[in-house]
Amino acid sequence: MNENLFASFIAPTILGLPAAVLIILFPPLLIPTSKYLINNRLITTQQWLIKLTSKQMMTMHNTKGRTWSLMLVSLIIFIATTNLLGLLPHSFTPTTQLSMNLAMAIPLWAGAVIMGFRSKIKNALAHFLPQGTPTPLIPMLVIIETISLLIQPMALAVRLTANITAGHLLMHLIGSATLAMSTINLPSTLIIFTILILLTILEIAVALIQAYVFTLLVSRYLHDNT
């Protein structure tokens, strides 16, 4: 019997109940914390990475935008840990679900846009009509800019979903090819297995990069509206 190629993307259930909520709540438990004045090397490295990432994302923001720093750092940590846990065997990656990515993208995008309309209404409306636009093109350009604004959260969610899903599918196909070739041709199996190892390393990098890109784009939308 052939295995369904998309079986790993189906939301898991326990006794008929959806287990996605428990899986989503699991990554924060892996983040170590310390109550001591002197931390160990793991927590020190973790704090250094968080500080470096936060500094890089918050440099371009003003005082109002920097109030989002805790939310953005929490977002990048959550997406990164979720993507990395999805690379483990017999695991489930919540970020392959478009619904979950939309649930992260839409509220953050809407919050940034609403903040822009409340604090900088003139600048927010000016984005819909660039200076020097010919009069006959004004209605069409306003419609195009409105559509481009509304599809921003969809672009965020689809980008994350597509990259994570494509990598998992490619690893699944190469892994199946490795098992199939193991009983036929050993040298070809070793070559394919080497490719699988290199692809796994690449997927680890993609998991971290996509978390950074998702958060950076949210940070960019926030910067444009503060």
N, C-alpha and C positions, 0 to 999 in steps of 0.2 A: 504494500500500500504506500503510495506517495505521500510525503509529508506536505502539508499546506505551507506554502512559502511565507504567508502572512500570519501564521499561527502565533508567532512571537509578539505580534502587535495587538493581539486581542486582549482586552482588559481582563485580568484574572479574577476569578471568583473563589470564595471559600464557603463551602456548603450552600452554594447558590447565591451568596451575598457578595457584592462587589468589594474587592480588596484594594482597589486603587487608592482609596483614602489612606489606608494603613501604609501603603508603599510610599505615598507622598509625604507622610509624616515621619518616615524612617530616616531619611538623610540627615535631618538636624541632630539626631542622636549620635551620629558619627563625628560631630564636631567636638573636640575635647575642650574642656574648660578647666580652669584652675582657681583655687581660692588662696593660693600662697603668694607671698610677695615676690619670690624668685621662681620663675617658671622653668619647666624643662625645655629641651631643645625643640620638641615637636610644637608646643604651644608658642614658643618664641618665633619659630619659623612661620607658623600660621598667622600670628599677629603682624609679622613683617610683611607677609604677602597681602593681608587685608589692608594694611596701611598704605602699601605701594599702589594697590589697585584703586583705593579710595582717593588717594592724592592725584592719580592720573585722571580719574573721571571728574573730580570736583574742581580741578584747577580753573576750568573755563567758566565756572558758575559764579554768580554773585551770592550775596548773603541769603537771599530767599531760596535760591536753587540748592544751596548747601544743606538746607533743612531736610532734603531728600536723601542725604548720604547714607543713613542707616538702612533705608528701604532698598536703595540700589545695591549696597554691599550684600545685604541679605538675599537679594534676587540673584546676583551672580554666584554666590555660594550655593544656593539651592539648585540652580540650573546645572552648575558644574558637577556637584555631587550626584545629582540625578542622572546626568549623562554618563558619568563614569560607572555608577552602579549598574547601568543598563548594559555595560560591556561584559559583565560577569555571566557565566553559563546559567541557563534556566532562569534568567531574570526578566524583568519587565521594565521598559523605559517609558515613564509617563510623558516625556517630551516628544514621543512619536505620535501622540494624540493631538490632533489639531484643535479639538475642543479645549484641552487644558492650556495650550499655548495662547489661544484666543482669550481664555479667562485671565491670563497674566498680562497680555498685551493691551486689551481694550481698557481696563480700569486705569492703568498707568498712563496710557496715551490720553484718555479722556481727562484725567486729573491735570495733566500738563496743559492741555488745550483750554480747559475751563479756567485754570490759573492765568493763562495768557489773556483770555477775554476779560477777566476781572481786573487785572492789574495794568495791562497794556492793550486796551481795546483798539486804539488807533493803529498800533504796529501790527496787531493780529489781523485786522482787516486789510492792512496795506499789503499783506502777503497774497491776497486774492487778486490784486491788480498792480503789477509792477509799474514803476514810473516810466513814462514815455510810450505806453501802449497806444497804438492807433485806435481811434474811436470805433471803427467798424468791428474791431476784434475784441472789444471790451466784454460783451455778453459771453462769447465763446470762451475767452480766457478765464473769466470768473467761474464758469462751469467746470473747466478743466482743473483749475486750482482747487476747487471744492472737492472734486472727485479724488484728486491726488492726496488731499488732506484726509479724506475718509478712508482711503485704502491703506494708510500707514500701519494701523494695527494688524490688518490682514497680511501685509507684506512681512511684518515682524514674525507673525505666527507661522506663516507658510515657509519662510526661510529656515527657521529652526526645525520645523517638522520635516522638510524635504532633506536637509543635510543629515540629520540623525537617521531618518528612515533609509536613505540611500546607502549610507555606510553600513548599517546593520544588514541590509539585503545583500550587499556585496560580500560581506564577511560570511553570511549564511551560504551563499552560492559557492564561494571558494572553499569553505569548510566541507561542504557536501562533495565537491570535486576531489578534495584530498582523500576523503574516505572511500570514494568510488575508485580512485586510482591506486589505492594502497594494495589492492589484491591483483593489480594488473601490471603496473610498471613502477618499480621502486624509485629509480632515478627521477622520473617525472613527479612522483609523489613528494620527494624531497624538495624539488623546485617549487611546487605549488605550496608546500608547507612553509617554505621560506617567504614566499609572497604573502601568505596569510599572516605570518608574524610581523612583517613590515606593514601590512595593512592595519593590523591591530595597533601598532605604535602610532600610525597615522590617525586612527580613529580616536585614540586618547588625546592627541593634539586637537583634533576637530571638536571633540566634546568640550574642551576648555576654551577653544577659540569661539565656538558658537555661543557659549555662555557670555563671554566677554563682548561679542558683537551685539547680542540681544540687549545687554545692559547698556552698552555704549550708545546704541541708537535711541533707547529710551532717554538716556542722559542728554542726547543731542536734541530730542524733541523738547525736553524740559528747558534746555538752554535757549531755544528759540522762543519760548513763551514766558521767560522770566527776565 
